[in-house]
Amino acid sequence: MATETLKSDTGAGGTSVIRRVLLDNGALSALVVLVVAMSLLSGDFLTTQNLLNVGVQAAVTAILAFGVTFVIVSAGIDLSVGSVAALSATVLAWSATSAGVPVVLAVILAIVTGIACGFVNGALISYGKLPPFIATLAMLSIARGLSLVISQGSPIAFPDSVSRLGDTLGGWLPVPVLVMIAMGLITALILGRTFIGRSMYAIGGNEEAARLSGLRVKRQKIVIYALSGLFAAVAGIVLASRLVSAQPQAAQGYELDAIAAVVIGGASLAGGVGKASGTLIGALILAVLRNGLNLLSVSAFWQQVVIGVVIALAVLLDTLRRKAGSGAASSAGAAPGAPGAGRKGAFKFAGAALAVALVVGGVSYFNSGSSGGTTKVGMSLSTLNNPFFVQMKDGAQAEGKKAGIDLTVTDAQNDASQQANQLQNFTSSGVSSIIVNPVDSDAVGPGVRSANKADIPVIAADRGVNKADAAALVASDNVAGGKLAADALADKLGGKGSIVILQGTAGTSASRERGAGFAEGLKAYPDIKVVAKQPADFDRTKGLDVMTNLVQSHPGITGVFAENDEMALGAVKALGTKAGKSVSVVGFDGTPDGLKAVEAGTLYASVAQQPSELGRIAVQNAVKAAKGEKVEKTVKVPVKVVTRENVADFS
């Protein structure tokens, strides 16, 4: 009998090992499936350079997620890590530049800032009895606000010595990847080999039992959240190093990616379960998805859908794995790995894995941004959550189709780091030329320099590129447009009155330039007083809310300047019957909705930039540069003030 059992076990050894790898490591299995799928769908994916790109792109999310792992294992949540990362980087940059603090001390201050934010979170939760969701949500707002206050809404140049964290060793090994590995090892050590690590599992498993066992739960929670803040600070420094500047709006939404990475990696939001290796795999899954979808030319809009679906499937795969494992154990009694249960689990795994592959492959096939041409051009837009840039995309795609080129358009979602990743992906995939509409002119520099080294010409659209070589700048003059807006509003008001200004997203070059041009133009009209300035983030809903509040505090205003049409339309809605009668509103961009409002008389004027024309001309110059033809260094797209008298010419 013993001999027979031994033979049976030996013969099934290989199958058993494979099954255990597949069923006991759901996140790893999902990552393998994704890598195989991307490799089959794109010949540019499985290259050394691109795999290093994936590592770099995963680094910041992974470091944040390692810190969040501590919190989730202890049955908590931390929504503040993205804002804390931005604040820590801003403190470092401001200390080392404006305050003149030695760089080493500035780095220590940044780390202390992260720890302090985590300490406050832990204290509010432990002693203030606030739910973790509320406490960390408050810190999310506080840290982001402090970052904007310190930086005055503008990016701050990062010290060169610290910026080396964003470089490579030996010209090929990315330092961010090394930092990610180091922080992962520290996380694994803390979770597996320290008292605080064991306390996290105990608190997450049963907090009351942990307290009754003698653990000082309140103090432990403070330490746990302080560790999360520490890791957030490191992530912020690495992120700012990659961008060579501290962005006050950096890492927005990264807390959700970090939480997703931890959960995908097998941790439970109920607490008591989680490990560093799983978190790393979760971060890599997100990075592989974004990288691969860029390489596959999947539409920027569909990318968000695919990422959401695959995240859900990856977690589903892990759930099925757990059920299959428990089912096998319960049904096998004296025979671990009973055939029926194991087979059923394997089928479930195969089904989920196949679904992941089909989603990625199907969407990339049916919704590719490619036009099938031979010349490959990559275009990274700052955002597609704004009609102006949607029009720019439409104009670019129309010109790309006309020219017969393969144009891939990506959406950076106003995230300088994500745009840096997209430029990396374009460079490694060997596009003929790149068009970039920078989220920030400084932050885009390293990505453009990488393209320069690869001899890929870069065309800047709408906003310039600093500290790198752009073959051409195709843009409207935002400063000149701001002056035109000032003249138009002053003319309508007869040179006197009280006005408010709705500003765009703090820190963006478009907001700075339009605001500076308007302020310069307004100097010629001393009887016009600016009674309030408030940011509304280029968003119509925020424009409505901000304008509603300003009308309450300044009921006598006679004019409004909004730095884009979306905010202007929100202001028009807030003003109601006053718009176009007692209050004149001037917008910027000349979007279709803006022009309709001008025609209706509710919006007095808009400074039209002709974004479709801008996109079309950018593609024309990108094709010329790809062919080695000469392009003009600066190509200006005319701006004009559109009023009711001439709106028909633009509509």
Helices and strands as residue ranges (DSSP letters): H 2-11, H 13-24, H 26-41, H 48-73, H 81-97, H 103-126, H 132-151, E 156-157, H 160-163, G 164-166, E 168-169, E 173-174, H 175-193, H 195-205, H 207-212, H 217-243, E 245-246, H 254-264, H 276-295, H 300-332, H 339-366, E 376-381, H 387-403, E 406-411, H 416-428, E 433-436, H 445-453, E 458-461, E 472-475, H 478-493, E 497-503, H 509-522, E 528-535, H 540-553, E 559-562, H 565-575, G 576-578, E 584-589, H 592-600, E 605-608, H 611-626, E 634-636, E 640-642, H 647-650
